[in-house]
Amino acid sequence: MKLATLRLGTRTTAVRIEETDGEAVEVSAADVGSLLAQPDWPQIAAMAAGTRHSLEEADYAPLVPHPGKVVCVGQNYRAHVLEQGAKAPEYPTLFAKFSSALIGARDEILLPGSSQAVDWEVELAVVVGWPASNVSEAEALEAVAGYAVLNDVSMRDWQYRTSQFLQGKTFDRCTPFGPWLVTRDDPGVHEQGMDLSCDIDGETVQQGNTSDLVFGVAKLVSYISQAMTLAPGDVISTGTPGGSGHWREPRRYLADGNIMVSRAQGLGECRNVVIRATPAPA
């Protein structure tokens, strides 16, 4: 099952995606986060028979517009660790992102005037469907609603000002998240072997597979749940494969007018035009 959040004028609504019909069916919730807050959300979504909308005209909001937590994982693909000349971490490297950074699957990415080193990072996003606190790896996947595409667009010049990543990771309107949630029971997805890619203006700059993860989905959910209770609608962004611009020679960053396409196998794609904001005053 595929679920999304659409903008409809001044309101948003959760929808069930019917790709074979080219339509989205309204579900009785304002967005996917509100839907997941209902314990019986799978049944509610599956049985929904609300107003239908054409997917050709769909205006996708961020999949979960206001998650309580967005927990991101650094250095979690072996290829990405190697391109940095580093060693795989002993424990997951965690940092946060805030909802103000999230945009929809077709929204414009805002290049801030204060950064000249904006980089791409396609990632598999895990969306939590049921509360998880101190869960074991064996239990962890039972808390997962499903998966989506996220690009952890990063302002490298801000990220490396200090040892703390956060300031370079959560600029406003920088993080595509969507287009839809594909539930774990969907036969088209499998967290242990899904291809990911990122294209810039038609050129593939990142390719990877979740089999290269240092810490897999079950490990991450279990580990994070030891520190904080994961709630329905929370998001875990699991890290990026190799190919980011910052570790290329010469370095390469996003520019005004670029079209960035972020894909994950079975999860669709985010297609976002990059626009430059007014430069910050000197």
ZIDA-V708804 format. One record per pair of residues at least 6 apart in sequence whose ideal C-beta (glycine too) atoms are under 6 Angstrom apart, sorted by the first residue. I is the first residue (numbers start at 1). J is the second residue. Records with the same first field share a line. If there is no record, write none. Layout:
I = J  J
This chain:
1 = 183
2 = 17  180  182
3 = 16  32  45  181
4 = 15  17  180
5 = 12  14  31  32  61  63
6 = 13  15  58
7 = 59  61
12 = 30  31  61
13 = 26
14 = 27  29  31  32  35
15 = 24  25  26
16 = 25  27  45  48
17 = 24  180
22 = 55
23 = 52
24 = 53  55
25 = 48  50  52
26 = 50  51
27 = 35  45  48
29 = 35
31 = 65
32 = 63  64  181
33 = 64  233
35 = 41
36 = 129  145  232  233
37 = 232
38 = 44
60 = 104  105  106  178  179
61 = 104
62 = 102  104  177
63 = 148  177  178  181
64 = 233
66 = 99
67 = 233  234  235
68 = 231  234
69 = 234
70 = 97  235
71 = 94  224  236
72 = 95  97  237
73 = 92  238  239
74 = 93
75 = 81  89  93
76 = 213  214  215  239
77 = 208  212  239  241
78 = 212
79 = 212  241  242
80 = 240  241  242
81 = 88
83 = 242  247
84 = 247
88 = 214
92 = 215  223
95 = 165  166
96 = 166
97 = 169  170
98 = 170
100 = 172
101 = 170  174  175
102 = 175  177
103 = 173  176
104 = 178
105 = 178  179  270
108 = 273  275
109 = 174  272  274
110 = 173  277
111 = 118  274  276
112 = 171  277
113 = 277  278  279  280
114 = 280
115 = 155  157  158
117 = 156  157  253
118 = 155  253  254
119 = 154  156  244  245  246  253
120 = 198
121 = 152  154  240  244
122 = 151  196  198  206  262
123 = 150  152  237  238  240
124 = 147  210  238  264
125 = 148  150  235  237
126 = 144  217  236
127 = 145  146  181  235
128 = 143  230  232  234
129 = 145  232
130 = 143
131 = 231
132 = 143  225  230
133 = 225  229
134 = 225  226
135 = 222  225
136 = 222
137 = 218  219  222
140 = 218  221  222
141 = 218
144 = 184
146 = 181  182  183  184
147 = 182  189  267
148 = 181  267
149 = 262  264  267  270
150 = 177  237
151 = 176  262
152 = 237
153 = 174  175
154 = 168  169
155 = 168  171
156 = 246
158 = 167  168
159 = 165  168
176 = 270  272
178 = 270
179 = 268
182 = 189  267
188 = 266
189 = 266
191 = 217
193 = 211
194 = 210  264  265
195 = 209  265
196 = 208  241  264
197 = 204  206  207  263
198 = 205  206  262
199 = 261
200 = 258  260
201 = 258  259
205 = 243
206 = 241  243
208 = 241
220 = 236
245 = 252  253
254 = 274
256 = 276
258 = 274
259 = 273
260 = 272
261 = 269  271
262 = 270
263 = 269
